[in-house]
Amino acid sequence: MIEITLDDRLGKKVRIKCNEDDTIGDLKKIAAMQLGTQPEKLKIQKWYTVYKDHITLGDYEIHDGMGLELYYQ
């Protein structure tokens, strides 16, 4: 299990526990449940790289303790 921090830069930080073989889409579903929104309205990125839903966290080399940016569409 790894823990990832999602920051929306509007004052909300969400900590999510998941596995490295989970996809970005799975991460969005967990974040949407905690935030009370739809997963389709979330966009996860790091700097200028927007992460695609079907690729796993391990493929993007996302590790324990990383912080990612969360945007609402």
C-alpha positions as CSV (number, residue, x, y, z in Angstrom):
1,M,0.0,0.0,0.0
2,I,1.2,3.5,-0.8
3,E,-0.2,6.8,0.3
4,I,-0.6,9.7,-2.2
5,T,-1.5,13.3,-1.4
6,L,-3.7,15.1,-3.8
7,D,-3.7,18.9,-3.5
8,D,-6.3,21.1,-5.4
9,R,-4.5,24.3,-4.4
10,L,-7.8,25.7,-3.1
11,G,-7.2,24.6,0.4
12,K,-8.1,20.9,0.2
13,K,-5.5,18.1,0.5
14,V,-6.7,14.6,0.3
15,R,-4.6,11.6,1.4
16,I,-5.4,8.4,-0.5
17,K,-4.1,4.9,0.2
18,C,-3.9,2.6,-2.8
19,N,-1.7,0.0,-4.5
20,E,0.9,0.6,-7.2
21,D,-0.9,-1.6,-9.6
22,D,-4.1,0.5,-9.4
23,T,-4.9,2.8,-12.3
24,I,-5.3,6.5,-12.3
25,G,-9.0,5.9,-12.9
26,D,-9.1,3.9,-9.6
27,L,-7.4,6.8,-7.8
28,K,-9.9,9.3,-9.2
29,K,-12.8,7.1,-8.0
30,I,-11.4,7.0,-4.5
31,A,-10.7,10.7,-4.5
32,A,-14.2,11.5,-5.8
33,M,-15.7,9.5,-2.9
34,Q,-13.8,11.4,-0.4
35,L,-14.5,14.8,-2.0
36,G,-18.1,14.2,-2.9
37,T,-17.8,14.8,-6.6
38,Q,-17.9,12.8,-9.9
39,P,-14.6,11.1,-10.9
40,E,-15.1,12.3,-14.5
41,K,-14.8,15.9,-13.3
42,L,-11.3,15.3,-11.8
43,K,-8.0,15.8,-13.5
44,I,-4.7,14.6,-11.9
45,Q,-1.4,15.9,-13.1
46,K,2.2,16.7,-12.0
47,W,3.7,19.8,-13.5
48,Y,2.5,19.7,-17.1
49,T,1.9,16.0,-17.4
50,V,-1.7,15.1,-17.3
51,Y,-2.2,11.5,-16.2
52,K,-4.4,9.2,-18.3
53,D,-7.0,7.0,-16.6
54,H,-6.0,3.6,-17.9
55,I,-2.3,3.6,-16.9
56,T,-1.2,2.3,-13.5
57,L,0.6,4.3,-10.8
58,G,3.6,2.0,-11.1
59,D,4.0,2.8,-14.8
60,Y,4.0,6.5,-14.0
61,E,6.5,5.8,-11.2
62,I,4.3,7.2,-8.5
63,H,5.6,6.1,-5.1
64,D,4.7,6.3,-1.5
65,G,4.4,9.9,-0.2
66,M,4.2,11.6,-3.5
67,G,2.1,14.7,-4.0
68,L,0.0,15.2,-7.1
69,E,-2.0,18.1,-8.3
70,L,-5.8,17.8,-8.5
71,Y,-7.9,20.0,-10.8
72,Y,-11.7,20.2,-11.3
73,Q,-13.0,20.3,-14.9
